[in-house]
Amino acid sequence: MIKRSKLSQHKFEKGKLIAPFNQHFQDLLKDESWYYGRMPEYVWLGLIVNDGERNAQLDKCRRILNYIHELDESKELDLPKISLIFKLSDEKQKELYKLIDTLDVIESLRPLTLIFPDQSTEFSKAVEGYNISIRSRIHILNNILEDLSDQHSNLTTDVRFLILYKFMLSGKLHVQNDSIFPEMISRYAFISHEDPEMQLYRPSIRTTEMMVSTGLGSEGSINIEFIKDFWKRLSLLTDCEAFYVETEKKNEPIDLKKYKQHVYDILNYYTKLFTETRPLDKKMLVLLGIATYSYKRLIELVNHNLENTISGRTIMRSIIENYMMTKYLLLEEPNHEDIWGQFQDYGIGQYKLIYGRYADEEPTIEGSHVPFKYINLLVSEFKNEEFIDIDTSYFGSGNIRTKFKKVDEEDLWKFYYDYDSVFEHGLWGAIRESSILKCNAPGHQYHGIPDIDNLQKLPSVAHDCVMVMNKHLKLLEEQHGLPESLQEENQNE
């Protein structure tokens, strides 16, 4: 298997991190994957190998490939693609199928008559697929495709060996004298996959086959129409078999209702402290306002049972950003005359921008959730809007990642916030994890199925939500203290 590369090995170029493999083989490796692009041409070999004792079946396949080489007088059939075999003359095909019948493997090919009913008259006559039921043929095809879907399976490696064997017969494969390739080709079909030598042979077989199959020009490139027709016919033979992943519960369950009450008690204490002793303290208002916003997100999470949902991730993202911004404001306070007022003006400026567009363009909007007139009232609540600037950049210096790093919380950005942002923006990773089920039918290429019945549940955000909220409450405690009666051991620190 290909060893996972580290991110540090990726090359940053034009906003992209280019994978190491693509840096070196971009021109060589096309979208010719084993399962989709190459395997359909060689499934006939897999059916033969799988239908008996492995060594005996491999030997029969080699004899068949030797005969194909003899029949191919123009020596154009370098690879044993079934689409190319179908292009041989009727007479040559008849001779080939006669040999296959003599070797007692013609019945192995019968399932293919469901996929290739009209590509070759000689093939259909020789194979006589009607002698076994359609249900049985579909069952055999599904089993063989399931095995061949793994490009590293024993059967797949055997088939890829046979591809190399046929290419070697063409005389176009040139290897160094001290290469293990000649020995590998001569010994592979006669030793078991459990043999220690196979640890050396198998990776070499797969790598060489990939290079040969994707680097031969027109002969090596896939017959896209043939491949599309193969998968189209096969997909119509079977039904989707949807399944979803049951998320593993790694942590002890958290009583979120109890935790919500705990947060409420703390914020209630601070709110009373604010209203009774510091009603004009702008700093305290901002700190409590941000914390209360996070608490209201927590209320949504708990009251609507959202901990295993997409919304749970957007809530988590909001709580993380609120915590980071609180820590950033406290860190930057000494460097500003009034960072708390600046933070308020920044946010109100965004509302001014939204209402300004509405007021300038006067669009006809009915039933919107955006309360444009109320927004305008908030803009001029304490300051005339003509004195409020609009800052279109992110608040403060640097981007959001820079701020996480500045407040020593870069891990929150790397391992939590960035992941939750994928859900916030509806990118495909989040869509695939939350909204697409997997089809277990090999003939459907294990495609995705939209989860319209909401079967897929995501891992709970409860543990992480409590962890970040506890960090946020700790900041408030450092600023304003907390009575012992309200102190509680942080559950996830």
C-alpha positions as CSV (number, residue, x, y, z in Angstrom):
1,M,0.0,0.0,0.0
2,I,1.1,3.6,-0.6
3,K,2.5,5.1,2.6
4,R,0.6,8.2,3.8
5,S,2.5,11.4,3.0
6,K,2.9,14.2,5.6
7,L,1.4,17.6,5.0
8,S,4.9,19.0,5.2
9,Q,5.8,17.0,2.1
10,H,3.0,18.7,0.1
11,K,4.1,21.6,-2.2
12,F,2.2,24.9,-1.8
13,E,1.4,26.3,-5.2
14,K,-1.2,28.8,-6.3
15,G,-3.3,28.3,-3.1
16,K,-3.1,24.5,-3.3
17,L,-1.1,21.9,-1.4
18,I,0.0,19.5,-4.1
19,A,0.4,15.9,-3.0
20,P,3.9,14.5,-3.4
21,F,2.7,11.8,-5.8
22,N,1.1,14.4,-8.1
23,Q,4.2,16.5,-8.0
24,H,6.2,13.7,-9.8
25,F,3.6,11.8,-11.8
26,Q,0.9,14.3,-12.8
27,D,1.5,13.8,-16.5
28,L,1.7,10.0,-16.2
29,L,-1.2,9.2,-13.9
30,K,-4.5,9.9,-15.6
31,D,-8.0,9.2,-14.2
32,E,-7.5,5.5,-15.1
33,S,-8.1,3.9,-11.7
34,W,-7.9,0.2,-11.4
35,Y,-11.5,-0.5,-10.4
36,Y,-13.3,2.0,-12.7
37,G,-11.1,2.4,-15.7
38,R,-9.0,-0.9,-16.0
39,M,-10.7,-3.8,-14.2
40,P,-13.7,-4.1,-16.5
41,E,-11.4,-5.1,-19.4
42,Y,-9.9,-7.9,-17.4
43,V,-12.7,-9.2,-15.3
44,W,-12.8,-12.2,-17.6
45,L,-9.4,-13.3,-16.2
46,G,-10.6,-12.8,-12.7
47,L,-13.6,-15.1,-13.3
48,I,-11.3,-17.8,-14.6
49,V,-8.7,-17.6,-11.8
50,N,-11.4,-17.5,-9.1
51,D,-13.2,-20.6,-10.5
52,G,-10.9,-23.3,-9.3
53,E,-7.5,-24.1,-7.7
54,R,-5.4,-20.9,-8.1
55,N,-2.2,-22.3,-9.5
56,A,-4.1,-24.5,-12.0
57,Q,-6.3,-21.6,-13.1
58,L,-3.3,-19.3,-13.5
59,D,-1.6,-21.8,-15.7
60,K,-4.7,-22.1,-17.9
61,C,-4.8,-18.3,-18.2
62,R,-1.2,-18.2,-19.3
63,R,-1.9,-20.8,-21.9
64,I,-4.9,-18.7,-23.1
65,L,-2.7,-15.6,-23.2
66,N,0.0,-17.5,-25.2
67,Y,-2.6,-18.5,-27.7
68,I,-4.0,-14.9,-28.0
69,H,-0.4,-13.8,-28.7
70,E,-0.2,-16.4,-31.5
71,L,-3.5,-15.4,-33.0
72,D,-2.6,-11.7,-33.0
73,E,-0.4,-11.7,-36.1
74,S,-0.2,-8.0,-36.3
75,K,1.0,-7.9,-32.6
76,E,-1.3,-5.0,-31.7
77,L,-3.0,-6.8,-28.8
78,D,-0.4,-6.1,-26.2
79,L,-2.8,-6.2,-23.3
80,P,-5.5,-8.9,-22.8
81,K,-8.4,-6.5,-22.9
82,I,-11.7,-8.2,-23.7
83,S,-12.8,-5.2,-25.9
84,L,-9.8,-5.9,-28.1
85,I,-10.5,-9.7,-28.1
86,F,-14.0,-8.9,-29.4
87,K,-12.3,-7.1,-32.3
88,L,-10.5,-10.2,-33.5
89,S,-11.9,-11.8,-36.6
90,D,-14.8,-14.3,-36.1
91,E,-12.5,-17.1,-37.1
92,K,-9.8,-16.2,-34.6
93,Q,-12.3,-15.7,-31.8
94,K,-13.8,-19.1,-32.6
95,E,-10.4,-20.7,-32.3
96,L,-9.8,-18.9,-29.0
97,Y,-13.1,-19.9,-27.5
98,K,-12.4,-23.5,-28.6
99,L,-9.2,-23.5,-26.6
100,I,-10.9,-22.0,-23.6
101,D,-13.5,-24.7,-23.8
102,T,-10.8,-27.4,-24.1
103,L,-9.2,-26.0,-20.9
104,D,-12.6,-26.4,-19.2
105,V,-13.0,-22.8,-18.2
106,I,-15.6,-21.6,-20.7
107,E,-18.4,-21.8,-18.1
108,S,-16.4,-19.4,-15.9
109,L,-17.2,-16.7,-18.4
110,R,-21.0,-17.2,-18.5
111,P,-21.8,-14.3,-16.1
112,L,-20.3,-11.9,-18.7
113,T,-23.1,-12.6,-21.2
114,L,-25.3,-10.3,-19.1
115,I,-22.9,-7.4,-19.7
116,F,-21.7,-8.3,-23.2
117,P,-24.8,-9.7,-24.9
118,D,-24.1,-8.2,-28.3
119,Q,-20.5,-7.2,-28.5
120,S,-19.4,-10.5,-30.1
121,T,-21.6,-13.1,-31.8
122,E,-18.9,-15.8,-31.4
123,F,-18.5,-15.0,-27.7
124,S,-22.2,-15.4,-27.1
125,K,-22.5,-18.7,-29.1
126,A,-19.4,-20.2,-27.4
127,V,-20.2,-19.2,-23.8
128,E,-23.9,-20.1,-23.8
129,G,-24.7,-17.9,-20.7
130,Y,-28.4,-18.9,-20.8
131,N,-27.4,-22.3,-19.3
132,I,-27.4,-20.7,-15.8
133,S,-30.0,-18.3,-14.4
134,I,-29.7,-14.6,-14.5
135,R,-29.8,-14.5,-10.7
136,S,-26.8,-16.8,-10.4
137,R,-24.9,-14.8,-13.0
138,I,-25.6,-11.6,-11.1
139,H,-24.5,-13.2,-7.8
140,I,-21.2,-14.4,-9.4
141,L,-20.5,-11.0,-10.9
142,N,-21.2,-9.2,-7.6
143,N,-18.8,-11.5,-5.7
144,I,-16.0,-11.2,-8.3
145,L,-16.4,-7.4,-8.4
146,E,-16.3,-7.1,-4.7
147,D,-12.9,-8.9,-4.7
148,L,-11.5,-7.0,-7.6
149,S,-12.6,-3.7,-6.1
150,D,-9.6,-3.9,-3.8
151,Q,-6.6,-3.2,-5.9
152,H,-4.4,-5.0,-3.4
153,S,-6.4,-8.2,-3.0
154,N,-4.9,-11.6,-3.9
155,L,-7.2,-12.0,-6.9
156,T,-6.6,-8.5,-8.2
157,T,-2.8,-9.0,-8.0
158,D,-3.2,-12.3,-9.8
159,V,-5.1,-10.5,-12.6
160,R,-2.6,-7.7,-12.8
161,F,0.2,-10.4,-13.0
162,L,-1.6,-11.8,-16.1
163,I,-1.8,-8.4,-17.6
164,L,2.0,-8.0,-17.2
165,Y,2.6,-11.6,-18.5
166,K,0.7,-10.8,-21.7
167,F,2.6,-7.5,-22.1
168,M,5.9,-9.3,-21.6
169,L,4.9,-11.6,-24.5
170,S,4.7,-8.5,-26.7
171,G,8.4,-7.9,-26.3
172,K,7.8,-4.3,-25.3
173,L,8.7,-4.6,-21.6
174,H,12.4,-3.9,-21.2
175,V,14.0,-4.6,-17.8
176,Q,17.6,-4.5,-16.5
177,N,19.5,-7.7,-16.4
178,D,19.8,-7.6,-12.6
179,S,16.1,-7.0,-12.2
180,I,13.9,-9.4,-10.2
181,F,11.2,-9.2,-12.9
182,P,12.2,-12.3,-15.0
183,E,12.4,-14.4,-11.9
184,M,9.1,-12.9,-10.6
185,I,7.2,-13.7,-13.9
186,S,8.5,-17.2,-14.0
187,R,7.8,-18.0,-10.3
188,Y,4.7,-16.0,-9.4
189,A,2.0,-18.4,-10.7
190,F,3.5,-21.4,-8.9
191,I,3.9,-20.0,-5.3
192,S,1.3,-19.2,-2.7
193,H,0.3,-15.7,-1.6
194,E,1.5,-16.7,1.9
195,D,5.0,-17.4,0.6
196,P,7.6,-14.9,2.0
197,E,8.7,-14.0,-1.6
198,M,5.3,-12.7,-2.3
199,Q,6.0,-9.7,0.0
200,L,8.5,-8.6,-2.6
201,Y,6.6,-9.7,-5.7
202,R,3.1,-8.4,-5.1
203,P,4.0,-4.7,-4.8
204,S,6.2,-4.9,-7.8
205,I,3.5,-6.6,-9.8
206,R,1.0,-3.8,-9.0
207,T,3.3,-0.9,-9.6
208,T,4.6,-2.3,-12.9
209,E,1.0,-3.0,-14.1
210,M,-0.1,0.5,-13.3
211,M,2.9,2.0,-15.2
212,V,2.3,-0.3,-18.2
213,S,-1.4,0.2,-18.3
214,T,-1.3,4.0,-18.0
215,G,1.7,4.7,-20.1
216,L,1.2,3.0,-23.4
217,G,-0.5,5.9,-25.4
218,S,-3.6,4.8,-27.4
219,E,-3.1,1.1,-26.5
220,G,-2.8,1.8,-22.9
221,S,-5.5,4.4,-22.6
222,I,-9.0,3.2,-21.6
223,N,-11.8,2.7,-24.1
224,I,-14.1,5.1,-22.3
225,E,-17.2,4.1,-24.3
226,F,-16.7,0.4,-23.5
227,I,-16.1,1.2,-19.8
228,K,-19.2,3.4,-19.6
229,D,-21.3,0.7,-21.2
230,F,-19.9,-1.9,-18.9
231,W,-20.8,0.0,-15.8
232,K,-24.2,1.1,-17.2
233,R,-25.3,-2.5,-18.0
234,L,-23.9,-3.8,-14.7
235,S,-25.6,-1.1,-12.6
236,L,-29.0,-2.0,-14.1
237,L,-28.7,-5.6,-12.9
238,T,-28.6,-4.8,-9.2
239,D,-30.4,-2.7,-6.7
240,C,-28.7,-0.1,-4.4
241,E,-27.8,-1.5,-0.9
242,A,-27.5,1.6,1.3
243,F,-25.8,1.5,4.6
244,Y,-24.7,4.1,7.1
245,V,-22.0,4.3,9.8
246,E,-22.9,4.0,13.5
247,T,-20.8,6.5,15.3
248,E,-18.6,5.2,18.1
249,K,-19.2,6.7,21.5
250,K,-15.6,7.3,22.8
251,N,-16.5,9.4,25.9
252,E,-18.7,9.0,28.9
253,P,-22.1,10.6,28.1
254,I,-22.5,14.2,29.3
255,D,-25.7,15.4,31.0
256,L,-26.0,18.5,28.8
257,K,-29.2,19.7,30.6
258,K,-27.4,19.7,33.9
259,Y,-24.4,21.5,32.3
260,K,-26.7,24.1,30.7
261,Q,-28.1,24.9,34.1
262,H,-24.6,25.1,35.5
263,V,-23.7,27.7,32.8
264,Y,-26.9,29.6,33.4
265,D,-26.2,29.9,37.2
266,I,-22.7,31.3,36.5
267,L,-23.9,33.8,33.8
268,N,-26.9,34.8,36.1
269,Y,-24.4,35.6,38.8
270,Y,-22.3,37.8,36.4
271,T,-25.4,39.5,35.0
272,K,-26.6,40.5,38.4
273,L,-23.1,41.7,39.3
274,F,-23.1,43.8,36.1
275,T,-26.6,45.3,36.5
276,E,-26.2,46.0,40.2
277,T,-22.7,47.2,40.4
278,R,-21.3,48.1,36.9
279,P,-24.1,48.9,34.5
280,L,-21.9,51.3,32.5
281,D,-18.9,48.9,32.3
282,K,-18.5,48.5,28.5
283,K,-15.8,45.8,28.9
284,M,-18.0,43.7,31.1
285,L,-21.0,44.1,28.8
286,V,-19.0,42.9,25.8
287,L,-17.5,40.0,27.8
288,L,-20.9,38.9,29.1
289,G,-22.6,39.6,25.7
290,I,-20.2,37.2,23.9
291,A,-20.5,34.5,26.6
292,T,-24.3,34.8,26.6
293,Y,-24.3,34.4,22.8
294,S,-22.4,31.2,23.3
295,Y,-24.8,30.1,26.0
296,K,-27.8,30.7,23.7
297,R,-26.1,28.5,21.1
298,L,-25.7,25.9,23.9
299,I,-29.4,26.2,24.6
300,E,-30.2,25.5,21.0
301,L,-27.9,22.4,21.1
302,V,-29.5,21.0,24.2
303,N,-33.2,22.0,23.8
304,H,-33.4,20.8,20.2
305,N,-31.1,17.7,20.7
306,L,-28.6,18.8,18.1
307,E,-25.4,17.2,19.4
308,N,-25.3,14.6,16.6
309,T,-26.3,17.0,13.8
310,I,-24.9,19.3,11.2
311,S,-26.3,22.2,13.2
312,G,-24.3,20.9,16.2
313,R,-21.1,21.6,14.3
314,T,-22.1,25.1,13.3
315,I,-22.9,25.7,17.0
316,M,-19.5,24.3,18.0
317,R,-17.8,26.6,15.5
318,S,-19.5,29.6,16.9
319,I,-18.7,28.7,20.5
320,I,-15.0,28.2,19.6
321,E,-14.8,31.5,17.8
322,N,-16.5,33.4,20.6
323,Y,-14.0,31.9,23.1
324,M,-11.0,32.9,20.8
325,M,-12.3,36.4,20.3
326,T,-12.8,36.9,24.1
327,K,-9.3,35.8,24.7
328,Y,-8.0,38.0,21.8
329,L,-9.8,41.1,23.2
330,L,-8.4,40.6,26.6
331,L,-4.9,40.1,25.2
332,E,-5.1,43.2,22.9
333,E,-6.8,45.5,25.5
334,P,-3.5,47.2,26.6
335,N,-2.8,48.1,23.0
336,H,-6.0,50.0,22.4
337,E,-7.7,53.0,23.9
338,D,-11.1,51.3,23.8
339,I,-11.0,47.9,22.1
340,W,-14.5,47.1,23.6
341,G,-16.1,50.1,21.9
342,Q,-14.2,49.2,18.7
343,F,-15.5,45.7,18.8
344,Q,-19.1,47.0,19.2
345,D,-18.7,49.5,16.3
346,Y,-17.2,46.8,14.1
347,G,-20.2,44.5,14.6
348,I,-22.7,47.4,14.2
349,G,-20.9,48.4,11.0
350,Q,-21.7,45.1,9.5
351,Y,-25.4,45.8,10.2
352,K,-25.0,49.2,8.6
353,L,-23.6,47.6,5.5
354,I,-26.5,45.1,5.2
355,Y,-29.2,47.8,5.7
356,G,-27.3,50.2,3.5
357,R,-27.6,47.8,0.6
358,Y,-31.3,47.3,1.3
359,A,-32.0,51.1,1.5
360,D,-30.0,51.9,-1.6
361,E,-31.4,49.2,-3.9
362,E,-34.9,49.0,-2.4
363,P,-35.5,45.4,-3.5
364,T,-39.0,43.8,-3.2
365,I,-38.5,41.2,-0.5
366,E,-41.4,39.5,1.3
367,G,-41.4,37.1,4.2
368,S,-37.6,37.5,4.8
369,H,-36.1,36.4,8.1
370,V,-33.9,39.5,7.9
371,P,-35.6,42.4,9.9
372,F,-34.2,45.2,7.9
373,K,-36.0,48.1,9.7
374,Y,-35.0,46.7,13.1
375,I,-31.4,46.4,12.0
376,N,-31.4,50.1,11.0
377,L,-32.7,51.0,14.5
378,L,-29.9,49.0,16.1
379,V,-27.3,50.8,14.0
380,S,-28.2,54.2,15.4
381,E,-29.0,52.9,18.9
382,F,-26.2,54.8,20.6
383,K,-24.4,56.6,17.9
384,N,-25.6,58.3,14.7
385,E,-24.9,56.0,11.8
386,E,-23.1,58.8,9.9
387,F,-20.3,58.5,12.5
388,I,-20.0,54.7,12.1
389,D,-17.5,53.3,9.7
390,I,-17.8,50.0,7.9
391,D,-14.8,47.6,8.2
392,T,-15.1,44.9,5.6
393,S,-12.0,43.0,6.9
394,Y,-12.0,40.6,9.9
395,F,-11.9,42.4,13.2
396,G,-8.5,43.2,14.5
397,S,-5.1,42.5,13.0
398,G,-4.5,39.3,11.0
399,N,-6.9,36.6,9.8
400,I,-8.8,34.2,12.1
401,R,-6.0,31.6,12.1
402,T,-3.5,34.3,13.1
403,K,-5.7,35.2,16.1
404,F,-6.0,31.6,17.3
405,K,-2.2,31.4,17.1
406,K,-1.8,34.7,18.9
407,V,-3.9,33.6,21.9
408,D,-2.1,30.3,22.0
409,E,-5.2,28.3,20.8
410,E,-3.9,27.1,17.4
411,D,-4.9,23.5,18.2
412,L,-8.5,24.6,18.4
413,W,-8.3,26.0,14.9
414,K,-6.4,23.1,13.5
415,F,-8.4,20.2,15.0
416,Y,-11.9,21.7,15.6
417,Y,-12.7,25.1,14.1
418,D,-11.4,24.3,10.6
419,Y,-13.4,21.0,10.6
420,D,-16.6,22.7,11.7
421,S,-16.1,25.4,9.1
422,V,-16.4,22.8,6.4
423,F,-19.9,22.1,7.6
424,E,-20.7,25.8,7.9
425,H,-19.8,26.4,4.3
426,G,-21.4,23.2,3.0
427,L,-18.2,21.8,1.4
428,W,-18.2,18.3,0.0
429,G,-16.3,16.7,2.9
430,A,-19.2,17.7,5.3
431,I,-21.8,16.8,2.7
432,R,-20.3,13.3,2.2
433,E,-19.9,12.6,6.0
434,S,-23.4,13.8,7.0
435,S,-25.7,13.6,4.0
436,I,-24.5,10.7,1.7
437,L,-25.0,7.0,2.5
438,K,-22.9,4.3,0.9
439,C,-24.1,1.8,-1.6
440,N,-22.7,-1.7,-0.9
441,A,-23.4,-3.0,-4.4
442,P,-20.1,-3.6,-6.3
443,G,-21.8,-3.2,-9.6
444,H,-22.7,0.4,-8.6
445,Q,-19.1,1.2,-7.9
446,Y,-20.0,1.7,-4.2
447,H,-21.5,5.1,-5.1
448,G,-23.2,7.5,-2.7
449,I,-26.9,7.8,-2.0
450,P,-28.5,11.0,-0.6
451,D,-29.6,10.5,3.0
452,I,-33.1,12.0,2.7
453,D,-34.4,9.8,5.5
454,N,-31.8,11.3,7.9
455,L,-30.3,7.9,8.9
456,Q,-26.7,9.1,9.3
457,K,-26.0,10.5,12.7
458,L,-22.7,12.4,13.4
459,P,-20.5,12.0,16.4
460,S,-21.7,14.1,19.4
461,V,-20.2,17.5,19.9
462,A,-21.2,17.5,23.6
463,H,-17.7,16.7,25.0
464,D,-16.0,19.3,22.9
465,C,-18.7,21.9,23.5
466,V,-18.3,21.6,27.3
467,M,-14.6,21.7,27.0
468,V,-14.5,25.0,25.1
469,M,-17.4,26.5,27.2
470,N,-15.4,25.7,30.3
471,K,-12.4,27.5,28.9
472,H,-14.6,30.5,28.2
473,L,-16.1,30.5,31.7
474,K,-12.6,30.3,33.1
475,L,-11.7,33.6,31.4
476,L,-14.8,35.3,33.0
477,E,-13.8,33.9,36.4
478,E,-10.3,35.4,36.0
479,Q,-11.8,38.8,35.3
480,H,-14.6,38.9,37.8
481,G,-14.1,36.0,40.2
482,L,-16.7,33.4,41.2
483,P,-18.2,32.3,44.5
484,E,-17.2,28.8,45.7
485,S,-20.9,27.8,45.5
486,L,-20.8,28.2,41.8
487,Q,-17.4,26.7,41.1
488,E,-17.5,23.2,39.6
489,E,-14.7,21.1,38.4
490,N,-14.4,21.5,34.6
491,Q,-15.7,18.3,33.2
492,N,-13.3,18.0,30.2
493,E,-10.1,19.6,31.2
